[in-house]
């Protein structure tokens, strides 16, 4: 119960911090469920501005964080124990792709951000600048090139606000998530087609797996049993 409360409190701190430090030129949306190619995806925070759209994935994870941009999973080291979790950059890639498709805009105008809100969280490996434990607002404000006009912002605001009118419940989203990960035809991360491939190196050499057709941008893989 304490962990749930701390997670909720951390999210509220993030929201409050954005309200306090960012000006009115940033339009904020929180906990938005977006229809995707093969289900739905839930976005923690969306900031709409003339500098583009910022999609922020928050992680309430404590301890030391190890990972890299391309790895499928990252590692949390806490009190001498290690725990694996999904690469949040890959996770947020699906979010940004789904939002770009829904809004019908260029994916390059969407900025992905991963923000760790846990207590005493430290990034112990070199990670891209859009992964951080502090300086969220400063990073957002570092984008100064205008990419969206006032009329485009007003239209996008209406579209994002309209997502609330779709009445997609959290329960429906969870059901969609489970269904998406059980499929063998489409990638649960980015929606790309899954292709049957054969491992050529390592311990799994000769075995077959399903890989995303959007490789190397998306590195999702799924094991399959046959070795034909």
KETITI-263075 format. One record per residue (C-alpha): x, y, z; residue number from 1. Coordinates in steps of 0.25 Angstrom, whole numbers, plus 5000, padded with zeros to 4 digits. Example, Ala and Ser with C-alpha at 12.3 -4.5 7.8 and 13.67 -1.06 7.14 Angstrom:
! residues 2
x  y  z  k
5049  4982  5031  1
5055  4996  5029  2
END
This chain:
! residues 228
x  y  z  k
5000  5000  5000  1
5012  5009  5003  2
5018  5007  4990  3
5005  5010  4983  4
5004  5023  4990  5
5018  5027  4988  6
5016  5024  4973  7
5003  5033  4973  8
5010  5044  4981  9
5022  5044  4971  10
5013  5045  4959  11
5006  5057  4966  12
5019  5063  4969  13
5023  5062  4954  14
5009  5068  4950  15
5011  5079  4960  16
5025  5082  4956  17
5021  5083  4941  18
5010  5093  4945  19
5019  5101  4953  20
5031  5102  4944  21
5026  5102  4930  22
5018  5114  4925  23
5004  5114  4919  24
5010  5111  4905  25
5010  5097  4909  26
4997  5090  4909  27
4997  5078  4919  28
4989  5065  4918  29
4991  5053  4928  30
4987  5038  4928  31
4983  5038  4913  32
4979  5025  4907  33
4981  5025  4892  34
4975  5015  4882  35
4987  5008  4875  36
4988  4999  4863  37
4986  4986  4871  38
4979  4991  4884  39
4981  5003  4893  40
4993  5009  4900  41
4993  5018  4912  42
5002  5031  4913  43
5006  5037  4926  44
5008  5051  4922  45
5006  5059  4909  46
5011  5073  4907  47
5006  5080  4894  48
5014  5093  4890  49
5019  5100  4878  50
5032  5093  4880  51
5025  5079  4878  52
5018  5069  4886  53
5026  5063  4898  54
5022  5049  4902  55
5027  5046  4916  56
5028  5032  4922  57
5030  5033  4937  58
5036  5022  4945  59
5035  5021  4960  60
5047  5012  4962  61
5058  5013  4973  62
5072  5009  4974  63
5083  5008  4963  64
5078  5007  4948  65
5086  4999  4938  66
5083  4999  4923  67
5085  5004  4909  68
5077  5009  4898  69
5076  4996  4890  70
5074  4986  4901  71
5061  4979  4902  72
5061  4980  4918  73
5068  4989  4928  74
5072  4985  4942  75
5069  4991  4955  76
5079  4988  4966  77
5073  4991  4980  78
5079  4986  4994  79
5087  4975  4987  80
5076  4970  4978  81
5074  4971  4963  82
5061  4973  4956  83
5058  4973  4941  84
5048  4983  4935  85
5044  4987  4921  86
5053  4997  4914  87
5045  5009  4916  88
5050  5016  4903  89
5044  5004  4895  90
5031  5005  4903  91
5030  5020  4900  92
5033  5018  4886  93
5020  5010  4884  94
5013  5022  4891  95
5019  5032  4882  96
5016  5024  4869  97
5002  5022  4874  98
5000  5037  4877  99
5006  5041  4864  100
4997  5032  4856  101
4984  5036  4864  102
4987  5051  4862  103
4992  5049  4848  104
5005  5057  4850  105
5020  5054  4847  106
5026  5045  4857  107
5038  5054  4857  108
5030  5065  4864  109
5028  5056  4876  110
5039  5056  4887  111
5040  5044  4896  112
5044  5046  4910  113
5047  5036  4921  114
5047  5042  4935  115
5050  5034  4948  116
5043  5039  4960  117
5048  5028  4970  118
5055  5032  4983  119
5070  5032  4982  120
5070  5027  4967  121
5083  5027  4960  122
5086  5024  4946  123
5099  5016  4946  124
5101  5014  4931  125
5102  5024  4920  126
5088  5027  4914  127
5082  5037  4904  128
5079  5051  4909  129
5064  5048  4909  130
5065  5039  4921  131
5067  5046  4934  132
5064  5046  4949  133
5064  5062  4950  134
5064  5074  4941  135
5051  5070  4933  136
5046  5084  4931  137
5060  5089  4927  138
5061  5078  4917  139
5047  5082  4911  140
5050  5096  4910  141
5063  5093  4903  142
5055  5091  4890  143
5053  5104  4884  144
5050  5102  4869  145
5036  5105  4865  146
5030  5092  4858  147
5015  5094  4861  148
5006  5107  4857  149
4995  5112  4866  150
4985  5106  4857  151
4991  5093  4858  152
4992  5093  4873  153
4978  5097  4874  154
4974  5085  4865  155
4983  5075  4873  156
4977  5080  4886  157
4963  5077  4881  158
4968  5063  4877  159
4975  5060  4890  160
4964  5065  4898  161
4954  5056  4890  162
4961  5044  4895  163
4954  5046  4908  164
4941  5045  4900  165
4944  5031  4895  166
4942  5026  4909  167
4953  5015  4909  168
4954  5010  4923  169
4966  5005  4930  170
4960  4991  4930  171
4959  4991  4915  172
4973  4996  4913  173
4978  4985  4922  174
4970  4975  4914  175
4976  4980  4901  176
4990  4980  4907  177
4988  4965  4910  178
4982  4962  4897  179
4993  4970  4890  180
5005  4962  4896  181
4998  4948  4893  182
4998  4951  4878  183
5008  4945  4868  184
5004  4954  4856  185
5008  4968  4861  186
5018  4974  4870  187
5012  4979  4884  188
5022  4990  4885  189
5021  4997  4872  190
5010  4990  4864  191
5019  4985  4853  192
5017  4971  4847  193
5025  4960  4854  194
5034  4952  4844  195
5039  4938  4847  196
5054  4938  4847  197
5065  4928  4851  198
5076  4931  4861  199
5090  4930  4855  200
5099  4933  4867  201
5100  4930  4882  202
5093  4919  4890  203
5080  4920  4882  204
5087  4918  4869  205
5078  4910  4860  206
5065  4913  4867  207
5054  4921  4862  208
5048  4933  4868  209
5038  4944  4864  210
5044  4958  4861  211
5038  4972  4858  212
5039  4976  4844  213
5043  4990  4849  214
5056  4985  4853  215
5066  4992  4857  216
5057  5003  4862  217
5049  4993  4869  218
5056  4981  4875  219
5044  4973  4880  220
5046  4958  4879  221
5037  4946  4884  222
5041  4932  4886  223
5034  4921  4878  224
5036  4906  4880  225
5038  4900  4866  226
5052  4898  4860  227
5048  4895  4846  228
END
